[in-house]
Amino acid sequence: MFKTIAMLAVSATVVCAAPAMAQNGAEGSIERGLAARVVALTTPDIEKQLLDHVGQIARQVGLADVDADAARWFNKNAGPLMIPHMRTLMADIERLYAEALTREELQAMVDFYQTPMGRSIARKQVDLGLQMGEPISRMQSAYITDLLDSYCRDNDCG
């Protein structure tokens, strides 16, 4: 059961396909403010979407059918425990944006994501990011399996 809950937790952590990085100069606070705005605009309702996603994962794997007590615990605790970690991740992303993008680039992103088209794309990016968890997990698992198989072909793995 622990392995199932651990797998659910790992699956639930794959999040947003947020657009990439950011630049920081002597006036880093302006860039950091713009970066924070970009993150807020590109991850609308992220906490609600994450909580919904965590519940959906538990339903998909049939956790309640296997262990009703574990399912109740997971449904009560998994999402709320993830929120502080997600907030830390969002702050890290803000910092990366502020370091990698210029003020002008950040402002262009803010301007775009404030438009109706930008808001629509941002909402879809979050949904797509959440849906990418399973394909990413499959790819990682397949890669690790191939890597270890290859290593054991070339070395004595016993």
N, C-alpha and C positions, 0 to 999 in steps of 0.2 A: 504494500500500500504506500509506503514511504516513497518508493521509486515512482509510482504513479503521480503522487503529489509533487515530487521534485520535477518530473517531466512537465506537469501542468505549469509549474512556476517558471521553468525555463521557457516554455512556449509562450507564456503570457508576457515575458519581458521583451519580446521582439516588437518593436514599436515603429512609429512614424518613418516615413521616407521623407524626412525633412530635407530641404535643400541644403547645401553644404556649408561649411566653414565661415571665417571672418577676420579683419586687420586692426591692429591696435597701435596708435602712435602716441605722441605727447598729449593729445586731446582724447585719450582713450575713453573717458566717461561719456562723451557724445556717441562714439562708436558703440560702447556697451549699451547705452540707452536705445540706440537704433536696433542693435542686435536683439535686445530683449523684446522690442516691438515686433521684429521679424518672427521670432520664436512664438510669441503670443498669437500673431496672425496666422502662422502656418500650422499651429496645433490647437485649433479651436476646440473647446470641449474635450480636451485630451483626457482629463481625469474621468469624466463620465464614460467616454468611449472605452477607456482601459477597464473600468469596472464591468461594463457590459461584456467586453471581450473575455475577461477572466471567467465570468459566469458561463459564457458560451462554450469555452474550452472544456469546462467541467461537464457540461451537458453533452458535448460531442463525444467525449471518451466514456460517458456513462458512469461517472464516478458514483452517483447516487445508487445505481444498480449494484455496484460492487460493495460499497461500504457507505451506508447512509450517514453514520456518524462522521466519517471523514469528509463526506460531501458537505454536511452542515458546517463543519469547522472551516473547510476550504472556502465555501461561499461567504462565510462571515468574516474571515481574516485575510484571505489572499489579496484581494483588491486593496483594502485599506493599508495593508503592510507595504504594498507596492508604491503607493502615492508618494511618500517621502523620498523614495529612491528615484522616482520619476522626476520629482522636483529638482533633485540634485543633478540628474542627467540634463534637464532643460537648462540649468544654470551653466553646466559645462559646455553645452552647445552654444549658449549665448557667448561665452568667453571665446570659443573657437571662431564663431562668426566675427566677433569684434577684432580678433587677431588676424584673420585671413582676408577680410573684405574691407574695401575703402568706405569712407563715409558716403561717397556718392553711390557706390554699389548697394550699400545697405538701404539708403534712402530710396533707390529705385525698387528694391524689393518691397519695402513698406508701401510705396506708392502702388505697385502692382497688386499686392495682396489686400489692399483696401478696396479694390474694384470688385464689382460683382463676379467677374470671371476669376479673379484672384481668390476670392473667398470660396468659390465653387471648387477650384483646383485644390486649395488647402484642405478642405473637408475630405475630398477624395484621396489626397495624399495620406492622411491619417488612416482612413479605412484601408487603403492599399498596403500601407506599412504594417498594419495589424494582420492583414491576410498573408503577408510575406513570411510570417513566422514559420509555417509548415514547410514551404519550399526551401527556405534557408536551412532549417533543421535537417531536412532530407539531404541537401547538398553537403552540409557539414559532416553528417554521419557517413555518407558515401565516400567522401574524401578521406576521412579518418580511417575507414575500413580499407580503402585502396592503399593508403600510405602504410598502414601496418602490415597488410598483406605483402606489399612490395618489400618492405624492410625484412620481413620474415623469409621471403624468398632469397634474399641476398645475405641473410645472417641466420644464425641458429637461434630460433626463438623457443626451442624445446617443444 
